[in-house]
Amino acid sequence: MKKAYPIEIAEGRGIEFLYPSELGNLGGLQRIFYGHYSCEADIKPNPSVRQSVIISASLADALHFKETNHRVHLFIYKGNIHVGPLVGIFTSGITPFMHKPVGERSFFFSKILSMNKKTGCIPFLFSEHQINWDEEVIRGYIVRDNQWEVREFPFPDVIYDRLPNRKTENRTVLKEVKRRFQEEFTIPWYNPGFFNKWDIYERLQDDESALPYLPESYPFQSFSTIEKMLAKYRQVYIKPVHGSLGLGIHQIIYNRNEDMYYIRFRDELKENKLQKFRSLESMFSHVFRAKKLRNLIVQQGISLLRHENRPIDFRVHTNKDINGDWQVTAIAAKVAGEGSVTTHVKNGGIIKTLDELFDEEKLAEIQYSLSYAALRLSESIEQNVEGIIAEIGFDLGIDKDGQVWMFEANSKPGRSIFSHPKLKEFEILTRKLCLDYAVFVAEQSIIGSSGNYE
């Protein structure tokens, strides 16, 4: 088990570092690392019975280490002790206003940063403007005593990507920041990128373990494809390749008795619409006239489980833990709003816990099915997508026969389900594991799979 130790800064000790005596005689240690800063030191066991780390004030100054009343992990490898891990959380849009330095996202980030003592990590928030490449330091934002502060940190051991959207992610300057940290400083960068719906589908459809969960889907090419799928499934969904939050999703239903096509969607005024047309051509010329059809996906419609005659789907969060293993960290049901094409809260959807919808026997069955599917899909995505993935939010459905279907996978999932009071503990768990995983990534980076971890 990975253990974090309390650390304190002591005055008047020269360049000295005392490690917990329970680690035994580690002889031959010469250098202390904190992020990418290091310093030679007199390294020896702490004679006190208290299993703690003591770092002298002079050594702390040399390393830019200012943390007190904290716990840290010790990575011991090749005559060095690495203290940390120091975790940089990379985002954009940081402002000079210390009350809310990241605007409305400030509260979210403050909650992640508050996991420092529970995880033994030392996290800080930064954007491209806080980096001093010449001195290899970052003016990072932290929260102490419920107040935002700015401190100078060495380049970190690992970087956790929390860029807010695809447009920001594709900025040239931010791509260059990522490249330099990874290539010039060999710093692991985890949780990169937003998933592209069609790209994920194409990668997973060649994986036999993921294939049973994938609805039949095609990039939009012709009306004949939609006609064939309507004949097979009676309903299809039209989705944007880069969409999120349920934006731009349209449901098309063919009524054989009327020989009419119905389309359900949410318009620019955020109103739910249901319209009917004689043909797909007239529907598309009216509803999709301002959209690029090449950016759309046609997906099989599923007859979902329902609550009070409204369809239900499920948000399932998975996170990597401190051992690098996938865990299911939260499951919630989402009940569609009246007349809504999706179950998203902004479209009138309602968050429910599973026990609010199902009896004990059905709950256990659904929880097992969703968890099993989410873990298999997480492993499949990890194997088939580039980068170090730390968390995934799945939108899964269950049809009337009990089959689980994957509608979407999000690398930076929204957190609307955690507005439900019964899901608060799971919200805390997802935040904790986002930093717990940094311990694993740092371990692999510093020590490698053949090293020893203390």
N, C-alpha and C positions, 0 to 999 in steps of 0.2 A: 504493500500500500504506500502510495506517495504521501509524504508527510511534510507539513509546513511548520517551521519553527519561529517562535517570537524573536525579533531582532531589536537591539537597542544600540544607540550611539553613545560611546563613553569618551569623556574628556581625558586628556593627558596621558595617552598610552602610546605615543609614537605612531608608526605605521603598523597596526596590529589587527589581527582578525582571529577571534576565538569561535570555534565551532562546537556544537553539542558533544559532550563526552561520550554519549551512547553510540556515536559513530565509530568509536575506537581510535586507535593510533593511525592516522592517515599519512604519516611521514612523507617527506619529499614534496609537499605542496609549496608552491612559490608565488602564485599570482591569483588575484581576485578579479573577477569580471562582474561588471554590472552593465547589462546591455552590451554595447560595443566599446565601452571604456574598460580599461584594466589597469592594475597597479600591482607591483611587487609588494609583498607584505610579510610580516612575521606571523605565520599561521600555526596555531596550536589548539589543542582541546581546551574547552572552558572547564576550569577546575570546580566550578560551582555544581551542586547537585541539580540545579535548575537547568533543564535542557533548552538552552537558548543560544542565540548568536549574539556576539558582541563585536561591533565594528568601531574602531577608534575614530575620533572626530577628524583627524588628519587624513585617514584613509577615506572616510565618507566624503570629505571635501574633494579629494582627488578624483573620486568616482562620480561626483554629482549626486550622491546618495543622501536624501533628506528625510527618509521615511522613519517615523517613530510610531510606537504603539501599533506595530504591524507584524505580520507573519510572512515568511518567505520560504521558498523551496531552495535547496542546495543541489546543484548539478556538479558532480565531481568527476573530472576527466582529464587525463594527461597532465597531472601536476597542477591543475587549476580548479578553483571553485567558482562556479557561476551562480550569482545570487539573483533570485527573481522568481519567475520570469518577468521581464519588463515588456509590457504589451502596449504597442501603439494602436489606437483605434482610429482608422483613417476615414475622414468624411470630407465634406465641402461645405461652404457657406458659413464659416465661423466669422462672427462679427466682433467689434470691440466692446459690445455691451455686456458687461459681466453678469448682469442679472439673468439674461437669457442669451448666452453667447452663440447658440445655434438655433435661435428663434423658437418655434413651437416644438422642435425636436430636442430641446435642452432637457426636458424632464425625462424623456426616454434615455438619453445618454447618461444623465445623472444616476438613473437606476442601474445601468450597467456598471458604471464606475463604482457604485456603492458595494459591489460584490468583491471588492479588493481583499477585505479581511477574511471573507468566507472561503476564498479560493487560494490565497497565498500568492496571488498575482499582484503586480503593480501596474495598473492600467492608466493610460492618459489619452486624451482626445487631441487630434491635430488635423490640420489640412495642409495643402501645399505651401501656404504662406508662412507657416510656423517652422519651416525646415531651414537650417543653416548647413548647407552641404560642405562648406569649407571646414567648419569646426566639428562637423558630425554631431550636432546637437539639435534638439527640437524644443521649442517653447510650447509645452503641452498643457492642456487644460485638465484640471482635476477638481474634485469636490471634497472639501474638508469641513466638517461641522456645518453641513448644509449650505456652504458658500462656495462659489466657483473661485478658483485660484489659478494662476499661471506659474509654472515652474519649468526650469531648464532640465531636460533629460538627455542622456546619451541616446544614440540610435538604439532602438529596441531589439529584443531577441526575436520577436515575432510581430506581425502586423495583421490586425483584424479589419477586414474591409467592410465599412458601413456607408459606402456612397449611396445617396438617396434614390437615384433613378438611372435609367439607361442613358438619357441625354447627357447627364453629368459624367457618367462613366466613360463615355466616348470622347470626352474632351482630350485633345492632344496632350495638353500639359499634365493631365492626371495620368494618362497612359505612360508618359515619360517618368513621372514619379515612381510608379509601380515598377517600371523596367529597371530604373537605377537601383532601387532598394533590392530587387531580386538578383540582378546580374552583377552590380558593382559591389554590393555589400552582403550578398548571399543571405538575405533576411527572408525567412518563409513568410508568405502572404496568403492568409487563409480566408475562405469565403468570398472568392472573387466572382464578379460577373452576375448578370441577370440571365436567367434561362430564357431561351427562345423556344416557344412551344413546339414548333415544327422540328427544330433541331433535336430537341429532347426526344420527341416521338421517333424520329428516324434512327437515333442511336439506340433506343430501347427496343425497337421492334426486331432487332437481330439478336436480342438476348432472350433465351427461352424462359428464364425465370421471371422476366417482366412482361412478356408478350400476353399472357392471359388477362392482364389488367388494362390493356390498351384498347379503347374504343376504336373502331374502324375510322380512319381519318385520311384526308387527302388535301394537298394544297389546291386552292380554287383554280380550276382549269376550264371548266365548261359547265353549262346548265345540265348537260346529259349526266354528268357525275352526280349532281344533286338529285336529278330525277330517279336515277338507279337506287340511290340511298333512301329516298323517300318511299320507293316501292318496297324496299326491303325492311325499313324501320318505321315508316309512317311519319317520323319527325327527324330533323337534323338540326345541328347548331352551326352557325357561322361565327367564327372567332378571329380576332386579329392576332397575328403572329406574336406581336410584342405587347399585347394587352395585359392589364392588371386591374384588380379591384372590380372585375366584372364589366369593365367599360367596353363598349362596342360589340357585345355578344347579342346575337339574334337567334331566335328559335323559329324554324319554319315547319309548319304542319300541313300535310295534304289531306283534305277531306274528300274521300272518294264519292260519297253520296252527292255532295254539292259540286264536285269537280272544281274546287276552289283551293287556293293556297293562302294560308294564314301565316302572318309573321308577328312575333311578339318581341318587343325591344324597349329600351329606355332612350328617349330622345334627348336632344341638346338642352331642353328645358327641365331635364331630370323627371320627366313624366313617363309612366309606363304606358305603352301603346300596343294595341292589337288591331292590325289592319288585314284586309283580305284582297286578293288579286286573282284575275283570271289566268294569269300565266307567270312563270318565273321571270320571263323577260321584262314584263311590265313592273313586277315587284322590284327587280334590281335597278331598273332605270329610275324608279321613284325613290326607293329607300337607300340605295347604295351609290347614287349618282356622284357623290362627292368623295367616294372612297376608292383607294387603289386596290383593285380586286386581287392583284398578285400578292398582297399582304394578308390574305384571308385564308383560313383553314375551314374545311367542311368536315364535320364530325358526327358520327352516329349518335342519334338520340337514344336515351336510356329511359325506360319506365321505372322511375325511382320509387323507393319507399316513400310513403306520404304520412303526414300528420295533419288531421283536420282538413284533408283533401288538398294539402299543399305539399309539394315535393321537398324532400330532405336530402342534403348532402352533408359531408363531414369534413372538418378541418382536422388534420392530424399533423402534429409537429414532431419531427425527429431531430435529435442533436447528437453530435459526437461527444463522448465523455472523456474523463481524464486518462482513460486507458486506450483511447482511440476507437472505442466501439460505439455503434449506433444504439441509441435508446429512443423509445417512444416517450415523449415528454408531455404531451397534451392531446386530448381528443375532445372535440365538441361537435354537436350537431348544429346545422344551420337550416332553419325552416324558411322557405321562400315567402316574401311578402305577397300580398294579394295582387295578382296580375303581373307579378315580376318574372322576368326571364331568368334571373339568378337568385341565389340565396344571400347575396352580400347585404350587410347591415345598411349600407348607404342606399340600397334599393328596397329597403323596407323589410329585409330579412331579420329573423329573431334568433339569437343564440340560446341554445338549450344544452344542458348536460344530458348525457345518455340516460341517467336514471330518472330524468323528468319525462322521458318519452317511452321507455321500455320497461317491462317487468324484469325481474331479476334474471330469469333464464334467458330471455331474449337479449338483455344487456350483455351478459357474459359472452354469448355467441357473437354479437356484433363487435364487441371490444376485441375479442380474439381475432376475428376476420380482418378488422381494420389494422390492428397492430402487426399481424403477420404480413399483410400486404405492404404496409408502409416500410417495414424493415427490409423486405426483399427488394422493394423499389429503391430504397436509399442505397443499398449495396450495389444495385445495378447502375444507378446514376453515378455513384462514385467511381465505378470501374470504367464507365464509358464517357465521362466528361472530364476535361482537363482542369487542373487546379486542385487545391486542397479545400474540400467542401466541409463545412462545419455544421450546417443546419439546413433543413428543408421543411417547407410547409406544403403539405399535399391537400388538394381538394379531391376527395374520393366520394364515390357514390355506391350505393348498394341497390341492385335491382330486386324485383319481386321474387326472384329465384335464389337470392342470397349471394349472387356474384358481385365481387368488388370491382369497381372501375376507377381508373385514374383519369381525372379531367385535367388537372394541372399540377405542376410541381414548381415551387417558388424558392429561389435560393435566398431571398431576403423577405420572408413571409410577413404579411401584415399581422397585426396583433389585436384585431377587433374582438376575437373570441374572449380575450382576457378581461373584457369589460364585465363579464359575468362574475358575480362575487364568489361563486363556488370554484372558479378556476384560478384564483389568485395564487395559490401555492404552486400551481403548475407554471404560471408566468414567472415566478421567482426561480423555479428550477431551470427554465429555458435560459434565463439570463446567467445563472450560475454556470451552466454547462458551456456557454459561449466562451467563458474565461477558463474554466477547467480544461477545456480542450487545448487552450494555449499552453498549458503545462506539458501536455503530451507532445505538441508540435515543437516546443522548445527542447524537450528531452531528445527527440529524434534529430533535431538540427545540431544540437551541441554535442551529444554523445554518440548518436547513431545506434542502430539496433544491437551492436555488439558491446556497447559500453555498460557501465554499472551506474545505477541510479540510487541516490540516497534521499 
